[in-house]
Each structure stands twice: as structure tokens, then as C-alpha cells.
């Protein structure tokens, strides 16, 4: 129970749809979502596959708590080989799509092959069809979702789709559902586009069953109260969203600014959560219209923003004057601080563009910041950019490039390659602030040392959501550690990575971990799922998932040499703030991390480790 026990296999090459039984033994070992889908993917796909070839597969996957009464139980993930990194990719999204898929009776959808023409997948409970999508190809995310709802005459239809960026192969194209929720990182949208799959439209009314309904409801009520009583999940995130971090991270000197040349941004307060709450002098309204929640969420951290109707970016475009998905912290940083832009309305518009056209705002903003540095150096000129001056701090450049990149036009096509390929093309690969090809999120490893090890060892390239040591190093959750120290960080990162993998496999949101530990998750899973689920076993599941992902990457050609950081962070010390004079201490942390993981000095899991985790 809680798993539906069924999944779909869609062969786009032959146009066939098959129903298969879920492997219950694998479900016991890997739980669901990120874990179970990774097991299926690793078993079925050659790690050396070209990510954009028909031989690559992609799996849309739910967790056992998806679609249940568990708080935040609306998550789904997309697992594939990512074209941005050539590593295992697992992008997680909220909204309502995951719940709808589970309620339609499916744990997963495995998509393989390539359609000879644009198609979309229509799912209404057990009725599954591959349909022509010619009328939607070339349309935006917003146009496609609204068009499919009108076509099916069902406003409750849930749609996950790509925009032009995914169709044209932007390497950090994402898959957007519910207009502004996204499986955002590693280029999963480009894989979808390479298969000529425009969208998946789902309607599910079958419900989700759990093992012990009475015990499950009691457990969810108890742990919802834990979330409500916590200062972060009960107060900070509902009011300010993740943007609550903007001024905090800036103050401690860990705000990457102007492509990580600096660690503090003088304009941070202008694009912060507090700024989103301040009435504008132009129309007296705030940028933040309201907060928003995904399915089953009692936190409601989402930002819904209303732009200034007189702002230059939308003055002649009334369609952008309606409220839509506003900037979260990562997007505000990438579009703002990293590009030196302190115009909140420009950042909001660029974020609208990322949502509407389906691109990852983190990778887009970071790639634009690298291009701005190349422009500052004279390596890129207005001849390449179509006359646009890519100067740090230019809101006009941000707005224009967000639209061009989303549409796959002009210099936006080059930005769509990502910073690793862009900077290499222009002879300065050292300016790409990325790991394994994926751009950094919004925390400078010189000011938060644990995040340097987190980035370097992340299985999907630089990522904060694989091991959010900011919780401990800045917020004191579950205990306070010194952000400037390297001691103890190897163990901290491993613990966060393993626990996070278990949460990602369950179907709930990682933001619950500001208040919950595996001690809170286990009782809910144990009441919902067949078998016995304890915190200790879930930690083992998490470690098994992490190690399986590592094995896939090693087989794909990754080595310990890829567990590194850009030279800028290893050689150039922070110039201001508490971390002034410091560089990343990765070289001190990485050997201990390998040892704690039971890996060799070359970063390869030992035979004993594989046997202990039932991977050999």
C-alpha cells in the first residue's frame, strides 16, 4: 500500500503504452521517487549513453507519501542522464502534478525512445494515450498548459511541459508544471525535448491507500504540528519564503556577487524578502501579492508576485501584469546579486521568463554572470551579443537575455549552453562557477565551508539541495556549527546527503527537514507502507541511493578529479565580511569524506561498502 504497484512504460519510437508491476523488492530497498527511479534507470540505461539520444530514458516518479495526507506530500521527480553534466540527474518538483499522477494510479512513467513528431501524453486514470502535439510545439509553457486544459475541457488537468528552450536543446531547460513549479536542474527539459515530448497531461481520481489509515492520520497530525511550531517552517518560510535568507547570507559574507568575484552585494536589501513586502513608490503596491502552497503543504513558502505595471520590462506587455510565480532566494541571487542587478522588478520579470519558457534561473543567471565577466574583459563584445551591453548591474541586459535564452534566439542560444561550455568557447573555462558542468547555487564556499564539500561531491553537479549544511552552519539546525571551520564538515555533509536522499525518496518536500528528522518521517512511512520503516533503516536507504548514484557517475566516466571547485574559490580569498582572507578548505575535507563513505582515496566505493549496502 501507498505504492500503487503499477507504472507506465511509454515507447515513443513505436508509439506503444505498457503497464508493468512495480518491483516490490526494489521498493523495499530504495523506497520510491529519487531512490526507486534511480534503481530502475541504472538497471536499464548505459551510463555512457548520449543524454540527448533516443537511447536515454527519463522517469517521472512519485514517492509512497505522494498524494497522501502527509504534509507536503505532493512531490515528484524526473530521473534521467542530464545533458548539462553527463551525470545522473534527478530534478524534484512540487505543485499538484505529482499528486495527480499518483491519484491516477501510477507510481512512475518510464519514457523511452523518440517520437517521429511532437506528441504529448494524456493520462486519465487507466486511460493513457500518446497524442499529436503539433499545435503546441513552439508554444510557451503557459500557452501549452492553458491550451491543454481548454482542449480537454478540464480546469483540474495537471500539466508538466517544456517551452522553446527544451525544444531547442538549452542544456539547463527545465520541465514546468502548474505554470511556475519546476523540475528545474540539470537539463531534464532538454531530454524531454530531444524525445519530441512536449507535455504530460494528467487527471487522477482513484485515490491513494495507506496500510493503517487511523495510525497514519494520527502520525500526520502530530508531525504537522511540529512544522507549525517551528520558527522556520511555521513562521519564516510562510511569510518570507526562502528569500528570508537574502540579507542573512549577505551579512555573513557568503553572498556570491558578480560571478563570485565578491562575497557581499551592496544591493542585496533591494532584492530581499523585506523589499518584496515594501509598497512601491510608483503604485503603492507590494511586489509580493501572496504566498502559495503546493499540494498538501502546510508551510506555503511559494511567492506569487505582481509586477510594477510601469516597469520598463512590461510597460507595453499587459500579459505580464497579472500575478505569477515570484523570485525565490536562489533565483533572486542568480538573477540579482550574481549579475550585480539590484532591480527587484527586473529580477521578477526575468523569473517570469524562466517560468514561461522553461529554463533554470540558477544556471541561467550564473551563465549570464560569466558572460558579463567575459564582456567586462573585452572577450565578448556587442558584436556577439547583438548590440546588448552585458555590463554587471544592467537590468536591461538581464531582461533581454532572459527572454532571448528562453526563446532560444540570438546570443541566448550561446547562453543556453551553460557556463562551462560558454566560457570554454571563449577561452576562459576558469570563469565557469560550476561543478561537473552545473552552476553553483547561492552560497559562497569561502564563507560557508561545508557547502564547498557539498558542491564538490554532489552527484548531480553543484547543488545545495543534496546537503543543505547552511541549516547547521548558519541557522543552527539541528545544531550550530562554525561556517568558517572545516573540522567536522565531512561527517556533516555525509549525514545531510544520506538523510536528504531518504526524504527525496519518500514523496515529501525537503523543506520539512528544517523541523523534521528521520525520526519524524519514519512513523508516517511505517503507517503508510508495507513493511517496517525505522529511522535507522531509512538512513541506510539514503546511503544506498547516494552510493548507487555515485556508481552510475563513475561508470559514465566521472572520477575523483571531478569532485573539485573552480580555482577562484580555492585560490582567491574572500575580500570582505567574516570570511575575509579565507578560501575554500576542500582539500582538508575531501579525504575524510571519502574515508567516512567507505570509498578509496580515488573516490570509488570499496567492495566492503557495496556489500554492506547490498549493491554487490
C-alpha positions in Angstrom: 0.0 0.0 0.0 0.9 3.7 -0.5 2.7 2.5 -3.7 0.1 1.9 -6.3 2.1 -1.1 -7.5 1.9 -0.1 -11.2 3.9 2.0 -13.6 3.7 3.0 -17.2 6.3 2.3 -19.9 6.0 4.6 -22.9 7.9 3.8 -26.0 7.8 7.0 -28.1 9.6 5.4 -31.1 6.9 2.7 -31.6 4.1 4.7 -30.0 3.2 1.9 -27.5 2.0 2.1 -24.0 2.5 -0.7 -21.5 1.5 -1.3 -17.9 4.0 -3.1 -15.6 4.1 -4.2 -12.0 6.4 -2.4 -9.6 9.3 -4.4 -8.3 8.4 -4.6 -4.6 11.9 -5.8 -3.6 13.4 -2.7 -5.1 10.8 -0.6 -3.4 11.8 -2.1 -0.1 15.5 -1.3 -0.8 15.1 2.2 -2.4 11.6 3.4 -1.1 10.4 5.4 -4.1 10.8 8.6 -6.2 14.5 9.5 -6.4 15.7 6.2 -5.0 13.5 3.7 -6.8 13.6 5.6 -10.1 17.4 5.7 -9.9 17.5 1.9 -9.4 15.3 1.4 -12.5 17.3 3.9 -14.5 20.7 2.4 -13.5 19.4 -1.1 -14.4 18.1 -0.1 -17.8 20.4 2.6 -19.2 24.0 2.5 -20.3 25.8 5.1 -18.2 27.8 6.3 -21.2 24.6 7.0 -23.2 24.4 10.3 -25.0 22.0 12.3 -22.9 20.1 13.7 -25.9 19.9 10.4 -27.8 16.8 8.2 -28.1 18.7 5.6 -26.1 18.5 7.8 -23.0 15.4 7.3 -20.8 13.5 9.6 -18.4 11.4 8.6 -15.5 8.6 10.7 -14.0 8.3 9.3 -10.5 6.4 9.7 -7.3 7.1 8.7 -3.7 5.0 6.5 -1.4 3.8 9.6 0.5 2.9 11.5 -2.7 -0.8 12.0 -2.8 -1.4 11.2 0.8 -2.3 13.4 3.8 1.4 13.8 4.8 2.3 17.4 4.9 4.0 18.5 1.6 3.1 15.1 0.1 2.8 16.4 -3.5 6.3 15.9 -4.8 7.5 14.1 -7.9 10.9 13.8 -9.6 12.4 13.4 -13.1 15.3 11.0 -13.3 17.5 10.8 -16.4 21.0 11.4 -17.5 21.5 15.1 -17.6 22.9 16.8 -20.7 24.4 19.7 -18.7 26.5 17.4 -16.6 26.6 14.0 -18.2 25.8 12.7 -14.7 22.8 11.1 -13.2 20.0 13.8 -13.0 17.2 13.9 -10.5 15.1 17.1 -10.5 12.4 17.4 -7.9 9.2 19.5 -8.3 6.1 20.4 -6.2 2.8 21.9 -7.3 0.0 19.5 -8.0 1.3 17.3 -10.8 2.8 14.6 -8.6 -0.4 14.1 -6.6 -2.4 13.9 -9.8 -0.2 11.2 -11.2 -0.3 9.1 -8.1 -4.1 9.5 -7.9 -4.3 8.3 -11.5 -2.9 5.0 -10.2 0.7 5.3 -11.3 3.9 5.2 -9.3 6.1 6.1 -12.3 6.2 6.7 -16.0 9.3 5.4 -17.9 9.7 7.3 -21.2 12.0 5.8 -23.8 12.8 6.3 -27.5 12.0 9.3 -29.6 8.7 10.2 -31.3 9.0 11.0 -35.0 6.8 14.0 -34.4 5.8 16.3 -31.5 3.5 14.5 -29.1 2.0 14.8 -25.6 1.0 12.1 -23.2 -2.6 12.1 -22.0 -3.4 10.2 -18.8 -6.9 9.9 -17.3 -6.6 7.2 -14.6 -6.1 3.9 -16.6 -6.7 5.6 -20.0 -3.3 6.5 -21.5 -2.8 7.9 -25.0 0.1 9.4 -27.0 -1.5 12.3 -28.8 -0.3 14.7 -31.5 1.2 18.0 -30.2 1.9 19.8 -33.4 -0.4 22.7 -32.3 1.6 23.2 -29.1 5.2 22.8 -30.4 6.8 26.2 -30.3 4.3 27.4 -27.7 5.3 28.6 -24.2 4.8 26.7 -21.0 1.9 28.9 -20.1 0.3 28.7 -23.5 0.6 24.9 -23.6 -0.8 24.3 -20.1 -3.8 26.6 -20.7 -4.3 25.2 -24.2 -4.4 21.6 -23.0 -6.8 22.4 -20.2 -9.1 24.0 -22.8 -8.7 21.2 -25.2 -9.6 18.6 -22.6 -12.3 20.9 -21.1 -10.9 20.2 -17.6 -9.5 23.0 -15.5 -8.3 20.4 -13.0 -6.0 18.8 -15.5 -2.4 18.9 -14.3 0.3 19.5 -16.9 4.1 19.2 -17.0 5.6 20.7 -20.1 8.6 22.3 -21.8 8.9 25.6 -23.6 11.0 26.6 -26.6 14.2 26.2 -24.5 13.6 22.5 -24.1 12.6 22.1 -27.7 15.8 23.8 -28.9 18.1 21.9 -26.5 19.1 24.6 -24.0 21.2 22.4 -21.7 19.5 23.7 -18.5 16.0 23.6 -19.8 13.5 22.5 -17.2 10.1 20.9 -17.0 7.4 23.2 -15.6 4.2 22.1 -14.0 1.3 24.3 -12.6 2.7 27.3 -14.5 5.6 28.0 -12.1 6.7 24.9 -10.3 9.6 23.1 -12.0 11.8 20.1 -12.2 14.5 22.7 -12.6 18.1 21.5 -12.7 20.5 19.5 -14.9 18.6 19.9 -18.2 15.8 17.4 -17.8 13.7 19.7 -20.1 16.3 19.3 -22.9 16.0 15.5 -22.6 12.2 15.8 -22.9 12.6 18.0 -26.0 15.0 15.6 -27.6 12.3 13.0 -27.5 9.7 15.3 -29.1 7.6 15.0 -26.0 6.0 18.4 -25.4 3.9 17.7 -22.3 2.3 15.2 -20.0 -1.3 16.0 -19.0 -2.8 14.0 -16.1 -6.1 13.7 -14.4 -6.4 11.2 -11.5 -9.4 10.4 -9.4 -8.7 7.0 -8.0 -7.3 8.0 -4.6 -4.3 6.6 -2.7 -4.5 4.0 0.0 -2.3 3.5 3.1 -1.5 0.5 5.3 -3.0 1.7 8.5 -5.3 4.8 7.9 -6.0 5.5 11.6 -2.4 5.4 12.6 -1.3 7.3 9.5 -3.7 10.2 10.1 -2.6 10.4 13.7 1.0 10.5 12.7 0.5 13.2 10.1 -1.4 15.4 12.5 1.3 15.0 15.1 4.1 15.9 12.7 2.2 18.8 11.0 2.1 20.3 14.5 5.9 20.0 14.6 6.1 22.0 11.4 3.6 24.6 12.6 5.5 25.1 15.9 8.9 25.5 14.2 10.2 29.1 13.7 11.4 28.4 10.1 8.5 26.2 8.7 5.8 27.8 10.8 6.8 31.5 10.6 9.8 32.4 8.4 9.0 30.4 5.2 5.3 31.2 5.1 5.9 34.9 5.5 9.1 35.5 3.6 9.7 32.3 1.6 13.3 31.2 1.0 14.0 34.9 0.4 14.3 35.2 4.1 17.9 34.2 3.6 19.0 37.1 1.3 20.1 39.6 4.0 21.3 36.9 6.3 23.7 35.3 3.8 24.9 38.7 2.7 25.7 39.8 6.3 27.8 36.7 6.9 29.8 37.3 3.8 28.7 34.2 1.8 26.6 36.0 -1.0 28.3 35.3 -4.3 28.4 38.5 -6.2 29.4 39.4 -9.8 30.3 35.8 -10.8 31.8 35.0 -7.3 34.4 37.8 -7.6 33.0 39.2 -4.3 31.1 37.7 -1.3 28.8 40.6 -0.4 26.4 42.5 -2.5 25.7 46.2 -1.7 22.2 45.9 -3.3 21.0 42.8 -1.5 18.5 44.7 0.6 16.8 46.0 -2.6 16.0 42.4 -3.9 15.3 40.8 -0.5 12.2 39.3 1.1 11.7 42.5 3.0 11.9 44.5 -0.2 9.1 42.3 -1.7 6.9 43.3 1.2 7.5 47.1 0.9 4.9 49.2 -1.0 6.4 50.6 -4.2 6.5 54.4 -4.6 5.1 54.1 -8.1 1.8 52.4 -7.5 1.7 51.8 -3.7 1.5 48.0 -4.1 4.0 45.4 -3.0 5.9 43.1 -5.3 4.6 40.1 -3.2 0.9 39.5 -3.9 0.6 36.5 -1.7 2.3 33.3 -0.6 1.3 30.0 -2.2 1.3 26.3 -1.3 1.8 23.1 -3.2 -0.5 20.1 -2.8 -0.9 19.1 0.9 1.6 21.7 2.1 1.2 23.3 5.5 4.3 25.5 5.0 3.3 27.6 1.9 6.7 29.1 1.1 5.9 29.9 -2.6 6.0 33.5 -3.8 3.3 34.9 -6.0 4.4 38.3 -7.3 2.7 41.3 -9.0 5.0 43.4 -11.1 5.0 47.2 -11.2 2.9 48.0 -14.3 5.1 50.9 -15.2 8.4 49.0 -15.2 10.2 49.2 -18.5 10.2 45.4 -18.9 6.4 45.1 -19.1 5.2 48.7 -19.9 3.9 47.6 -23.3 3.1 44.0 -22.4 0.0 43.7 -20.3 0.1 39.9 -20.2 2.8 40.2 -17.5 0.8 42.4 -15.2 -1.1 39.5 -13.7 0.4 37.9 -10.6 2.6 34.9 -11.2 5.5 32.9 -9.7 7.9 35.4 -8.0 11.5 35.0 -7.1 12.7 32.6 -4.5 16.1 33.1 -2.9 18.1 31.1 -5.4 16.5 32.9 -8.4 16.8 36.3 -6.7 20.5 35.6 -6.1 21.3 34.3 -9.6 19.3 37.0 -11.5 20.3 39.7 -9.0 23.5 39.5 -6.9 25.4 37.3 -9.2 24.8 39.7 -12.1 25.1 42.8 -9.9 21.5 43.7 -10.6 19.5 45.3 -7.7 16.3 46.0 -9.6 13.6 43.7 -8.0 11.1 44.2 -10.8 13.7 43.3 -13.4 14.6 40.1 -11.4 10.9 39.3 -11.2 10.4 39.7 -14.9 13.4 37.5 -15.7 12.0 34.9 -13.3 8.7 35.1 -15.2 10.7 34.4 -18.4 12.3 31.4 -16.9 8.9 30.0 -15.9 7.2 30.9 -19.1 9.9 29.4 -21.4 11.2 26.7 -19.1 14.8 27.4 -18.1 16.5 27.0 -14.7 17.0 30.5 -13.3 20.1 29.4 -11.3 22.0 28.2 -14.3 20.8 31.0 -16.5 21.8 33.7 -14.0 25.1 32.1 -13.3 25.9 31.7 -17.0 24.9 35.3 -17.7 27.2 36.4 -14.9 30.1 34.5 -16.5 29.2 36.2 -19.9 29.2 39.6 -18.1 32.7 39.0 -16.8 33.8 38.0 -20.3 32.2 41.2 -21.6 34.0 43.2 -18.9 37.3 41.6 -20.0 36.6 42.5 -23.7 36.5 38.8 -24.7 32.8 39.1 -25.6 31.7 42.3 -27.4 28.4 43.8 -28.5 29.1 42.2 -31.9 28.4 38.8 -30.3 25.6 39.9 -28.1 23.5 41.6 -30.8 24.3 45.1 -29.6 23.4 44.5 -26.0 25.9 45.7 -23.4 26.4 42.8 -20.9 27.5 45.0 -18.1 27.3 43.9 -14.5 24.4 45.7 -12.9 22.4 46.2 -16.1 18.8 45.4 -15.6 18.2 45.9 -19.3 20.7 43.2 -20.2 19.2 40.8 -17.6 15.7 41.3 -19.0 16.7 41.0 -22.7 18.9 37.9 -22.2 16.3 36.1 -20.1 13.9 36.4 -22.9 16.4 35.5 -25.7 17.6 32.5 -23.8 14.1 31.3 -23.0 13.1 31.6 -26.7 16.4 30.2 -27.9 17.2 33.2 -30.0 20.3 35.4 -30.7 23.0 35.3 -28.0 20.5 33.4 -25.9 21.4 30.3 -27.8 25.0 30.6 -26.6 23.9 31.3 -23.0 21.7 28.2 -23.3 24.9 26.1 -23.4 25.6 26.8 -19.8 28.7 28.5 -18.3 31.1 25.6 -18.7 30.7 25.4 -22.4 30.3 29.1 -22.9 33.5 30.1 -21.1 35.4 27.2 -22.7 34.3 28.5 -26.2 35.7 31.9 -25.4 39.0 30.6 -23.9 38.3 31.2 -20.2 37.0 28.0 -18.6 38.1 29.2 -15.2 35.2 31.7 -15.2 32.6 28.9 -15.0 31.4 28.7 -11.4 30.3 25.1 -11.7 30.9 21.5 -10.6 30.6 18.7 -13.2 29.1 21.3 -15.5 26.3 22.5 -13.2 26.3 26.0 -11.9 26.6 26.9 -8.2 23.6 27.9 -6.1 23.6 31.0 -3.8 26.2 30.2 -1.1 29.9 31.1 -1.4 32.0 28.2 -0.2 34.6 30.6 1.3 32.0 31.8 3.8 30.2 28.5 4.3 32.8 25.8 4.2 30.5 22.8 4.3 28.8 24.0 1.1 32.1 23.7 -0.7 32.3 20.0 0.1 28.6 19.7 -0.7 29.0 21.2 -4.2 32.2 19.2 -5.0 30.7 15.8 -4.1 27.1 16.3 -5.3 26.1 13.5 -7.7 24.2 15.8 -10.0 26.7 18.7 -10.1 26.8 21.7 -7.9 23.6 21.6 -5.7 22.5 22.9 -2.4 19.6 20.6 -2.0 21.7 17.4 -1.8 23.3 18.5 1.5 22.0 21.8 2.9 24.7 22.4 5.5 23.5 26.0 5.6 20.9 24.7 8.1 23.6 23.8 10.6 26.3 26.4 9.7 24.0 29.4 9.6 20.6 28.5 11.1 21.8 26.1 13.8 19.6 23.2 12.7 19.9 20.6 14.1 22.9 22.1 15.9 25.1 25.1 15.3 28.5 24.6 13.6 31.1 27.2 12.6 30.6 28.1 8.9 34.3 29.1 8.6 35.7 25.9 10.0 36.4 22.7 8.0 36.6 20.4 11.1 33.6 18.0 11.3 32.2 19.1 7.9 32.9 15.8 6.2 30.7 13.9 8.6 28.1 16.7 8.5 27.9 16.6 4.7 27.6 12.8 4.6 24.8 12.8 7.2 22.9 15.5 5.3 23.4 13.7 2.0 22.1 10.4 3.2 19.1 11.8 5.1 18.2 14.0 2.2 18.2 11.1 -0.2 15.7 9.3 2.1 13.4 12.3 2.2 13.6 12.7 -1.6 12.6 9.1 -2.0 9.5 9.5 0.3 7.4 12.0 -1.7 7.6 14.9 0.8 9.4 18.2 0.5 13.0 18.7 1.7 11.9 21.9 3.4 10.3 19.8 6.1 13.8 19.0 7.3 14.1 22.4 8.9 11.8 20.9 11.5 11.7 17.1 10.9 14.4 14.5 11.1 14.1 10.8 10.1 12.5 10.3 13.5 9.5 12.3 12.2 9.4 10.8 8.7 9.7 7.1 9.8 6.4 6.9 11.7 4.5 8.3 8.7 6.1 5.9 6.3 5.6 3.0 8.7 1.9 3.7 8.9 1.5 4.2 5.2 3.7 1.5 3.6 4.0 -2.3 3.7 7.0 -3.5 5.8 8.7 -1.9 8.7 10.3 1.6 8.4 12.6 2.9 11.1 14.9 5.9 11.1 17.9 3.6 11.1 16.7 1.8 8.1 15.8 5.0 6.2 19.4 6.2 6.8 20.6 3.0 5.2 18.3 3.6 2.3 19.6 7.1 1.8 23.2 5.9 1.8 22.3 3.2 -0.7 20.7 5.7 -3.0 23.7 8.0 -2.8 26.2 5.2 -3.5 24.2 3.9 -6.4 24.2 7.4 -8.0 28.0 7.5 -7.4 28.4 4.2 -9.1 26.4 5.4 -12.2 28.6 8.5 -12.5 31.8 6.5 -12.2 30.6 4.2 -14.9 29.7 7.3 -17.0 33.3 8.4 -16.8 33.4 10.7 -13.8 36.4 10.4 -11.5 37.6 11.9 -8.2 39.1 14.7 -10.3 35.5 15.9 -10.9 35.0 16.3 -7.1 36.5 19.8 -7.1 35.8 23.5 -7.2 36.8 26.3 -9.5 40.2 27.8 -8.9 38.7 31.1 -8.0 37.2 29.6 -4.8 40.4 27.6 -4.0 42.9 30.4 -4.7 41.2 33.8 -4.4 40.4 34.7 -0.8 37.2 36.5 0.2 37.7 40.2 0.3 35.1 41.3 2.9 33.0 40.0 5.7 33.6 37.4 8.3 35.3 35.1 5.8 37.8 37.8 4.7 41.1 36.2 3.8 39.7 32.7 3.5 39.5 30.3 0.6 37.6 27.0 0.4 39.2 24.3 2.5 38.0 21.5 0.3 41.4 19.8 0.2 41.1 19.3 4.0 37.6 17.9 3.9 37.5 15.7 0.9 39.9 12.9 2.0 38.0 12.5 5.3 34.7 12.5 3.4 35.9 9.6 1.2 37.0 7.7 4.3 33.7 8.2 6.0 31.8 7.0 2.9 33.9 3.8 2.8 35.4 4.8 -0.6 39.0 4.6 -1.7 41.3 7.6 -1.9 40.2 7.7 -5.6 36.6 8.1 -4.6 35.5 4.6 -5.5 33.2 2.6 -3.2 35.1 -0.3 -1.7 33.8 -3.9 -2.1 33.0 -4.0 1.6 30.9 -0.8 1.3 29.0 -2.2 -1.7 28.4 -5.5 0.1 27.1 -3.7 3.2 24.7 -1.6 1.1 23.5 -4.7 -0.9 24.9 -3.1 -4.1 27.2 -6.0 -5.0 
